[in-house]
């Protein structure tokens, strides 16, 4: 019987009462005592078992701590060895790198010197070519200037000639225009004279007729 069952039995016994005269009192009391003893025995056995497990666990912990200390020592030694090895390899690599760098720098310096020498030679050749080109350009410029001067002179002469012809043509046209204007003025004056004469004739013929017509109209209004 479990502890829960024994507790249930005790509560039932307490509910039924603690009257010694009850017929089942002695049996139930003995049963409760037996259950309590069994529970006590089981608790004692469980305590012994847990104590043994605790000792075993403590022993295992001590063993693991000892193994951990040894492992830490080994790891520390291995780490020191690895660091020393890495330091040695790094030093060797640095030495190789320095040597390679020195060799590369020496090669680059030699190549730079060769390049500077070639560039100086090319610069000297370029200067010579530039001088030749300048001389050719000067000669060509002289020829072009002479040709340009000749063309300018010819163009100036042609322009002067065209200007003279144009001036003569303009003067002739101006003279003709003046003559045309004079003729137009004369025609305009003759036209004005004709207009004045026509107006006088019209007024001479129409005014008497207009007066007569005006008189007849006044008489008709009076009547």
NORHUSUL-V140040 format. One record per residue. N is the residue number from 1. PSI is psi in whole degrees, 0 to 359 (999 if undefined). OMEGA is omega in whole degrees, 0 to 359 (none if undefined). NEAR is the number of other C-alpha atoms within 12 Angstrom. Layout:
# NORHUSUL-V140040
{{N/PSI/OMEGA/NEAR} {N/PSI/OMEGA/NEAR}}
This chain:
# NORHUSUL-V140040
{{1/140/182/17} {2/173/179/16} {3/324/179/20} {4/318/179/13} {5/319/179/16} {6/322/177/24} {7/321/177/19} {8/318/179/16} {9/319/179/24} {10/317/178/25} {11/322/177/16} {12/319/179/17} {13/318/178/25} {14/327/179/16} {15/321/180/12} {16/342/177/17} {17/161/182/17} {18/37/179/18} {19/119/180/15} {20/339/182/14} {21/349/179/10} {22/140/184/14} {23/325/185/13} {24/5/185/17} {25/310/184/21} {26/317/181/16} {27/316/180/15} {28/323/179/25} {29/320/178/25} {30/322/180/16} {31/320/179/21} {32/320/178/27} {33/317/179/19} {34/318/179/19} {35/318/179/24} {36/320/179/23} {37/318/179/18} {38/318/178/18} {39/321/178/22} {40/319/179/17} {41/317/179/15} {42/321/179/18} {43/321/178/17} {44/315/179/14} {45/318/179/14} {46/322/179/15} {47/318/177/15} {48/317/181/14} {49/314/179/14} {50/324/178/16} {51/317/179/15} {52/317/178/14} {53/323/179/15} {54/318/178/15} {55/319/179/14} {56/318/179/14} {57/319/178/14} {58/320/177/15} {59/318/180/14} {60/322/179/15} {61/316/179/15} {62/318/180/14} {63/317/179/14} {64/322/177/15} {65/320/178/14} {66/315/179/14} {67/322/179/15} {68/318/177/16} {69/317/178/14} {70/320/179/14} {71/319/178/15} {72/318/178/16} {73/316/180/14} {74/316/179/15} {75/320/179/16} {76/317/179/15} {77/317/179/14} {78/322/179/15} {79/317/178/16} {80/317/179/15} {81/318/180/14} {82/320/179/16} {83/317/178/16} {84/319/179/14} {85/315/179/14} {86/321/178/16} {87/318/179/15} {88/315/179/14} {89/321/179/15} {90/318/178/16} {91/316/179/15} {92/318/179/14} {93/320/178/15} {94/319/178/15} {95/315/179/14} {96/318/180/15} {97/318/179/16} {98/317/179/15} {99/315/179/14} {100/321/179/15} {101/318/178/16} {102/316/179/14} {103/317/180/14} {104/319/179/16} {105/319/179/15} {106/316/178/14} {107/317/180/14} {108/322/177/16} {109/317/178/15} {110/316/178/14} {111/322/179/15} {112/319/178/15} {113/315/178/14} {114/318/180/14} {115/318/179/15} {116/319/179/15} {117/315/179/14} {118/318/180/14} {119/322/178/16} {120/317/177/14} {121/315/180/14} {122/326/178/15} {123/319/178/15} {124/317/177/14} {125/320/179/14} {126/322/177/15} {127/318/178/15} {128/315/178/14} {129/321/180/15} {130/321/178/16} {131/318/178/14} {132/316/180/14} {133/321/180/15} {134/317/178/15} {135/315/179/14} {136/320/180/15} {137/320/179/16} {138/315/179/15} {139/317/180/14} {140/322/179/15} {141/321/178/16} {142/315/179/14} {143/317/180/14} {144/323/180/16} {145/318/178/15} {146/314/179/14} {147/320/180/15} {148/320/178/16} {149/317/179/15} {150/317/179/14} {151/321/179/15} {152/318/179/16} {153/314/179/14} {154/317/180/14} {155/322/179/16} {156/316/179/15} {157/315/178/14} {158/320/180/15} {159/319/178/16} {160/317/180/15} {161/314/178/14} {162/321/179/15} {163/319/178/16} {164/313/179/14} {165/317/180/14} {166/321/179/16} {167/318/179/15} {168/317/179/14} {169/318/180/14} {170/318/178/15} {171/318/177/15} {172/316/179/14} {173/322/180/15} {174/318/178/15} {175/316/180/14} {176/322/179/14} {177/320/178/15} {178/318/178/14} {179/316/179/14} {180/319/179/15} {181/318/179/15} {182/316/178/14} {183/320/179/14} {184/322/178/14} {185/317/178/15} {186/314/179/14} {187/320/180/14} {188/320/179/15} {189/317/178/14} {190/321/179/14} {191/319/179/14} {192/319/177/14} {193/318/177/14} {194/321/179/14} {195/318/180/14} {196/316/180/14} {197/315/180/14} {198/320/180/15} {199/318/179/15} {200/316/180/14} {201/319/180/14} {202/315/180/15} {203/324/180/15} {204/325/181/14} {205/326/188/14} {206/330/184/15} {207/314/177/15} {208/319/179/14} {209/319/181/14} {210/322/177/15} {211/319/180/15} {212/317/179/14} {213/323/179/14} {214/321/178/14} {215/313/179/14} {216/323/179/14} {217/323/179/13} {218/321/178/12} {219/318/180/11} {220/325/179/10} {221/324/178/9} {222/320/179/8} {223/999/none/7}}
